[in-house]
Amino acid sequence: MGSAGNYQATYARSVSDPVAFWGEAAQLVDWVEPPTSVLDDSNAPYYRWFRGGRLNTCFNAVDRHVDAGHGDRTALIYDSAVTDASRSLTYRELRDEVALFAGVLASLGVVAGDRVIIYMPMVPEAVIAMLATARLGAVHSVVFGGFAPHELAIRIDDATPTVVVSASCGIEGARVIEYKPMLDKALELAEHKPTATVILQRPQAHAELGAIDHDWVESMAAATPHDCVTVDATDPLYILYTSGTTGKPKGIVRDNGGHAVALTWSLPNIYGVNAGEVFWAASDVGWVVGHSYIVYAPLLAGATTVLYEGKPVGTPDAGAFWRVVAEHKVNALFTAPTAFRAIKKEDPAAELLTGYDISSLRTLFLAGERLDPETYHWASRHLGIPIVDNWWQTETGWPIAASPRGFDDLPIKPGSPSLPMPGYIVDVLDENGHLLEAGVDGNIAIRLPLPPGTLPTLWNDDQRYVDSYLSVFPGYYATGDGGNVDADGYVYVMGRTDDVINVAGHRLSTGSMEAVVATHPAVAECAVIGVADALKGQVPRAFVVLKSGVEIEPAVLQAEVVAAIRDQIGPVAALKSVVVVPALPKTRSGKILRRTMRGIADGRPEAPPSTIDDISVLDRIRPLLEQPGE
């Protein structure tokens, strides 16, 4: 452990001499060939870290721990509440499974640089498939199992995978969700056709296999283990698609070298978890938290990671978190504030805690959405351990701001994810790009270059990378979040400035939802906004204007729109409320005033802009905006 002063010194060094700082951090990684340069800024704004270095991420996450004599250490604990099953894999067992599945992929034609889409539930085979792809030097793209065929097809066409890895089904509570029909539909919709799929048959549902489908178990039985393939540090490790404000989703690229260095550094220093300790990120491998802190960071650091299948909270078992922590001796837990709001709602006095020994738990980390002070204080009071907010994005891959536990305790301020992490220079800017004073709300932006492990570009779309993130404020990465930085340097993130909302920690585009709502034959125009929700943080609500002369029962319209959203985006979108309004408030140029609508819906109305076309429209729909959601 360091000291509070050491945080300040460490941070100052990272921003004043990033080459020295990250060059030292790179020694945490095993290189086949060391980098010839730490930071290549010759083609700004396309900065590249560890140019000339060659390595394999899978080797660093698995093989090197076996080679170092830690093969019997537990690497992964699989705990499935929905199937009442559990399984543990040592580092040696994980290496052997990964090497064998790498052989399966290789036999299907996957070579370095090829893409593999993984459309899987929360089972060990999902992690094995990710690592096996990395072992071959190929590029994985994990698609959340709750996404509908249309969304999967878009990602197939953008990533153009050689192989798709999936399962016969996923399980949501008591429901079995068959994946194979959704995959088949996606392949039918997609213009790009993979050469093969590998399907894990689960006992809850059997999938009929077609001409290009291969059974996981049979393929593994016939496979030959494959060694690690060395790649350049700047070669892509994975693509992770994120909801964009418009158009198709953006393919966030993560490179091999910068990612390995940043995540290996982050687990002990930010999360305070070292080799041999147990870390549980209660998320899904389809999201960035699952990539970074279920799979890569714990394994790169030699820790034990918990893979949990099932929702940890919800009727009737609000004590599921405590059971997992107690059974597996979890040292640090990372989840979304939504989970603890649900626990607080079901068990306000935390009575279920008394039935479990969670003395192993040192820290609770909450991220993915704003941590409201009430939830922070409730968790602090009942757990008696540090409750640490941390703020980051799919694009950054690891925390922008946190209270780093690898140093002596720093003061925690409720409502703030604390201080910038090494390499991140966080500024708050007005609309013209001018630096704002401490405590004044504005646009949160990060000075370039971003540190290692962050996105170097978008998949096959350098110009969109610049247009989406780097053009709003020259010299900065625009986070799309608004907030302020106080006089002590603590960052306060208040919410998105675009149409991307956080629903129970899931980052979703209201623009994509609007596109679906607008296809309903009765809808003339619509706006979908994220409104505050006591449990999920935000939920989407649709406001629609009907076509002239069209009559439809509101309940029928709502049911049809909700069904369309579930079909085309997926249940994760959680849109349940559809409100018919006489008109939508707009500027004189025709832009819908979504931000003003959000403010009214959240109980913090602001004066409408002077450019509003007809203020009477806003007055007429105000009662509808203010009414509680479903």
N, C-alpha and C positions, 0 to 999 in steps of 0.2 A: 504494500500500500504506500502511496505517496502522501503528500500533504496538500492542503488547499492551495498553498503557494505554488506547489508543483503543477497543479492544473494550469494556473496562470502562465507559468514559465513554459509549460509544454505547448499550450495553445499559441503563445506569442512566437515560439520557435517555429511552429508549423506554418504560420502565415508569413513570417519574416524570411525564413529559409526553408521553403517546402522541399527543395531538392535534398538537403541534408536530412530533414525529418523523415521523409518517406523512403529515402535511400537506406536509412537505418531500419525502418520498419520492414523493408523488403527482406531483411535477413531472417525474418520469421518464416519465410517460405523456402522450400527446397527447389532450386533452379537446376535445370539440365545445363543451361548456359545463362550466366548472369546478365543483367541488362547492360547495354553499352551507354544508355542515358536514362536518367530517372524521369525527367519531364522533357518531352519534345514539344516545343512551342513554335516550331518552324512553319506550321500550317494553321495558325490560329484563325478562327475559334475552334478548330478541330484539334484540341490538345490530346496528346497520347502519353500514357505513363508506361515506363519501363521498356521503352523501345530497345530491341535487340535481345531482350530476355526470352528464354524458351523454357517451357515447363508443361506439366499436365496437372489440371486441377483435381482430377480424381485421385491421382497419386498422392497429392498433398492432403486430401481429405481422408484417405483410407490407407493406402499401402504403406506410407511412411511410418504410420503408427505401428503397424505390424512389424515392419523392418526394425523399428526401435525397441522391440520387445514388449509392446503393449497389445498384442493380438488378442489376449484374453479379456481385455477391458471391454465393458459393454459400450457399444456404439449407439444402438438404437433400441428404444423400448416402444413397442406397438401396443396401444391400449384401445380396444374397441368396445365402447359402451353399447353400440347398436347390435353387435353380434356376441357380446359377452365373451370376448376372446382376448388373449394377450400373448405377446411373443417378444423375445429379446434376441438381438443379434450382436455378437461380439465383433470387434473390428476385423478379426480373421474371417469370421463367417460372412460378414458384409462384403469384404474384399472378394471372397470366392463367388458369392452370388452375383456381384457386379461384373466380375471378369467373365462369368459364364453368359450373362445376358448381353454383354458387349460382343461376345462371340455370336449370339443369336442375331444381333443387329448387323454385324459384319457379314454374316451368311446371307442376309437379305439385301446386301449391296451398299450398306452405309459406310462411308469413308469420311475422313477428316473434312470438315467444312459443310457436309450435308446437314440438312435439318431433320429433326425427329419431333413430331408433335406428340405430346403425352396428355391424354384425356382420361384421367384416372380418379378414383375415389381416394380417401386417405388410408392407404394400405402400404405396407413396406415395399411392395413392388413398384409403387410410384417413385419412391426414393431411389430404388435400385435402377430403374429406367433412366432417371436423370443422371445418376453417376456413371452408368454404362455409356450413355451418349457422350458425356464429357471424357470418358476413358478413351474413346475413339477419336477425340479431337473434333467431334461433330457438335452441332448446335441444337440444344433442346428448346422447345417452346411448349410450356405447360399451359393448358387451357382448363380453367375451373370447370369441374364436372357438372355444375349447375347451369352452364350456359346452353342455350338452345341451338339447334342445328344451323340456323342462319348465322349466328355469331361464330360458331366453329368453322363454318364454310369460309367466312371472310378471312379468318386466320390461316386456314389451309391455303387459300389463294395467295396470301401475302408471303407466307413463309416457304411455300412450295416444298413440303417435306417429302423425303424418300419413303419414310415409314411413319405410320401412326400407331401408337401404343395405347390400348384402352382396356376396358374390363366389361364384363357382362352387365354389371350394375353397380350403382352406388346405393347407399341407404341413408334416408333422411328421417330420423325418428322411427316411426313404425312403417314408413313407406319405403318400398323398394323401387328405385328409379332405374329402369333399364337403359343402359348406355348404348348398346349396339344399334337399336333402331334409330337413335339420334345421330350416331356416327354414320350409319348408312345414308340417312337423309342428307347429312352435311356433305358427304362424298358425292351424292347425286347433285347437290346444288353447286358444288365447287367446280370451277373450270380445271384446276390442277388435279391430277389423279395420282396419288401415291402408288408406288409399286406393290406395297404390302402393308398389312396391319398385323399386330400381335394382340391377341385378346386373352385376358386373364379371366377364366371361368370361375365365378363365385357360386357357392351352393344356393344362394338366395334366388338366382335367376340363371338359366342356361341360355346362351346365345347361339343361334344357328350360324355356322361359319360358311362363308362363301369362297369364291375362287381365290381371292387375294388374302384371305384371313388365315392366320396361323395361331394355334393354341399355345399359350404361354408354357404350360407344363411340358407338353410334347416337344416344343422347341428347345427348352432348357435341357431336356434329357438327351437331345441329339447334338448339343452345342459343344464347342471346344473353347476353353477360356482364352481370352484375348488380353494381351499386354497393353499398357498405357502408350498412347501415341503423343509424341511431343509436338506442341504447337507454339506459335509466337505469343508473347504476352499480349499483343494487341489483337490477336484473333478473337472472334466472338465465342463466348461460352454459352450464352442463351439469349433468346428473344422473349420478352414478356410484354404482352399487349395491354395497354391501358386505355380507358375510356377517353376519347378526345372530345373537345367541345363541338367539333363538327366533323362530318365525314367518317371515314374508316378509322378504326382504332390505331393508335400509334405503337409501333413495334420498338420498345425500349431495348437497346443493345447493351449487354454487359460483357466486358472483355475478360480474358482469363487472368492476366497478371495483376492489374489494378484491383480487381475483385478479390483475388486471393489475399493480397496484402492487406487491403482495408478490412476485410471481414476477420482475418486472423488477428489483426490488431484490436478489433472492436470488442470481441467477446470478453477478454479479461479486463480491458481498460474501461469500456463503457458499461458492460453488464456485470462485471465483477465475477465472472465464471471462468475457472481454470480447468486444465486437463484433469479428467477423472471425475469432475463434478457433473451434476445433472441439471440440464436446462430444458424448460418446457415452454415453447411458443405455441399457445393455443390458437392456432390459425389454420390455414389450409395451404397446401403446396401450390395451389393455383394463384395465390397472391404473392406479393413481394416479400411479406413477412415469412411466408413458408419457404420461399427460396433461400432467403438470407439466414433465417434463424431457426427453422426446423432442420434444414438440410446442410447448408454450407458452413456457416460460422461455427456451430458446435463441433462438426466433424473436423474442420480445418484446425481447430484449437485442441482436438483430442478429448473433447468432453462427451457426455452421454446426452442424446437428444430424445425427447418424448414425442411420439407421433400418435395423436389422439383422434380416433374416428368417432364422431358424434358431437352433438352440441353439448358443451360442458354445463350449460345451465338451461333451465326450463322445467316446467311441470313434468313429473312431480319431484325431480331431484335437483334442488338448488345446491346440494352438497357435493356434486360431482367433482368440482375443482378440488375440494378438500380431500376426497378419496384418492384422487390421482396423486396429489402432492404427498399424502401420507404413505401410500403404497410404494411409490417409486423414489421417495426421499428427495424430492425436487428441491434444489437450492435457489433457483430463481424462476419466476413465472412471468411470462409476457403475454398479454392479451389486450383486448379492446375495452374501453370504458363501458361499452354497451353490456358486456358480460357482467360487470359488477353492478351496474344499474339494475339488471335483472335479478341478481342475487339479493340486492338490497330490497327490491320490491317483494320477493317471495319469502325472504327470511330477514326482516328488518332488524331484529335483535341479534342476528348471527348465531342463533341457537344451535344450528347444525355444526358449527365449528367445534363444539364441545365433544363431539363424537370422534374426532380425528386428532392424531398427533401430527401437527404440521410444523414441528419445531425445526425441521431441516430448512424451512423456507426463510431466506434472508432478505429477499427483495421482491417487490411486485412492480413490474414495469407495465405501463399502460400507454397505448399509442393507437394510431389509425384514425382518430377523430379527437376533437377537443375534450380534454379531461375537465369536467366541470368541478368547481371547488367542493360542492356538496358530496359528490362521489369520492373525491380525494379524502375528505375528512372522515367519511364513513369507513373507508378501507383502513385508513391510518388508525382510527380508534379501535377497531375490532381485531386487526392483525398485529399491531404493535411493531411493525417493521417499516422501513422506508418505502414510500409509494412514489415511484419515479415516472414522471411523464417523459415521453421522448417524441420528437417530431421529425418526420422524414417522409419521403415519397417513393413511389415506384421508380421514379427517375433517378433518385440518389442511391437507392439500394442499401443504405445504412444511415443512422441518425445524423440529422443536421444539427439538432440541439438536444441536449440531455443533461442529466446530472451524473457525471461519470463515476461509477462505483469503484473503479480501479484506483481512485485517489481517495484521500480522506474525505469524509462527508462535507459536502458543500451545502449551504442553506438551500432549502427547497421552498419555492413560492407557489402556493396554490394558484392554478390557472395558467402557469407558465411551464413549458417543457425545459426550462432552465437555460443553460448557456451553450453557445456554439461549440461544436466539436472541432478537433484539429482539422485544419484545411478549409473550413467554411468561414468566410467573412460575410456576415449577415448585415445588410443595410435595409432601412425602410425609406422608400422613395415616394414622392408625390407623382401625380400623373405626368409631369414633365421630366421626371427622372432626377429631381433635386432631392438631396438628402434631407430627411426630416429630423427634427429634434427628438430627444429621448421622450418616450411616453406618448408621442403623437402617432395616431393610426395612419397607415398608408399601405403601399405595396411592398411585400417582403421580397427582396432580391438578394442573390448571392454573387459576389464578385468572381469573375473568371481569373484563372482557371479553377474549375471544380476539382476537388481532391480525387485520388484514386478510388475506383469502385463505383463511381457515378457514370451516367450514360455518356459515352463519347459521341454518339449520334443516334439516329433512328435507322431501323433496318431498311436498307436500299432507298433512303430518302434523306440525304444530307440537307437539302434545301428546306424540307419541312422541319427538320431539327432547328435550323436557324430561325425560320419564320415563327415556330411555335414557342421557342424558349429564349432566343438570344436577340431578337430584333426590337422588342418592346423598350428595353433599356440597354443601350449599347454598352458593352463591357460587363454585362451582368447576365446571369441566368434568372429569368422571371419565374418564381415559384407558383404564381397563380393564387397564392394565399395572401390575405391581408392581416395586419396586426401592427404591433409596435415593439420596440426594444427600450427597456427602462434604463435609468441612469446607472444601474449596476451591470448592465449588459445582458439582462435576462430577456429572453424572447417571449412574446405573447402572440399566439396565433389565434385569430378570431374567426376565420372561416375563408372559404373560397371566394375569389373575385370573378370566377367564370361559372360555367354551368355544371361543373363536376361536384357531386355531393358525396358525403360519406354516410352510408346506411349501414349501421352496425359494423363499421370498420371497412366496409366494401366500397371502393371508389367507383362511382357509376356516373354516367353522363345523362343529364336530363335532356340534352339535345337528342340523344339516341332515342329516348323514350318519346319525345315529341314527334319524331319521325314516324313512330309506330302509331301513336294516337291519331295523327293526321290522316292516316290511311282509312280510318273508319268512315263509311259512306255518309254518316250524318254530320260529321265534323267539318266546319268551314275553316276554322283556325284554332290553335291551342297554345297553351304555355304550360310547361311542367316545371315546378319549382321545388326546391328542397325546403321543408319547413321543420322547425325544431320539434323533436320528439323526446319525451322524458326517458324512454327506454333505449331507442336506437340512435339517438343523437340527431339524426335527420331522417325524414321519410319523404318520398316524392308525392306531390299532389298535382293532379292535372286539372286545369281550368280550360273549358272548351266553349266555343261559340258554335251553335248549330247553324247549318245551312238554312237559308230562307225557305219557309214553307214546310220544313221537316218537323215531324212530331215523333218523339220517342220517349218512352218512360225513362226517367233518370236512372232507375235501378237496372233497367235492361242495358242502357248505354254503359253504365259503370261495369256491369258484368262482362260485357263484350270487350270493352277496352282492356280491362284487367286480364282477361283471357288472352288477348292479342299480345300484351306485354309479356306474359308468362311464356307464350309460345315463341316469340321472336327474340326476346332478351333472356328470359329465364326467371324463375321464382325469386332469385336473389335481388331483382329490382324492387320488389316489395311495394309496388304501386297498388293501392287499394281504394284511394279516394279520387273520384272524378266529379267535378263540380261544373254545372252548366251556368255560364254567365252571359249577360246580354252583349258584352263587348269586352275587349282587352285594352288596357291603357297603353298608349303608344306615344312616341315622340312624333314631332311633325314630319320626320323623315320615314316614319313607319316602323321604328324599332320598338318592340314590346318592352315595357318597363319591368323586366323580371326582378331586378334588384329592389325596386320600390315595392313590388308585390311581396317579395320575401320578407322585407322589413315589416310590413303590416302584418303578415301572417305570423311572424315571430314576436309580435308585440313591441317592436321598436321602430315605429313609423318615422320616416324622414320626410322632409319637405319634397314634394315632387319637383323634378327639374323644370327649369323655365321653358324647356323645349317640348313640354307635354302638349299633345294635340288637343285633348278635350278633358279637362279636369273633372267634369261631371261623370265620365266613365269610371274614374277611380273612386269617386264618391259612391256610385251605384254598386260597385262590387266589393267595397270595403267590408260590409257585414259578412259577405261570403268568405273573404280572405281571413277574417278574424275568427270564424267558427272553428271549433276543435276538429282535428282530423279524425279519420276512422281509427 
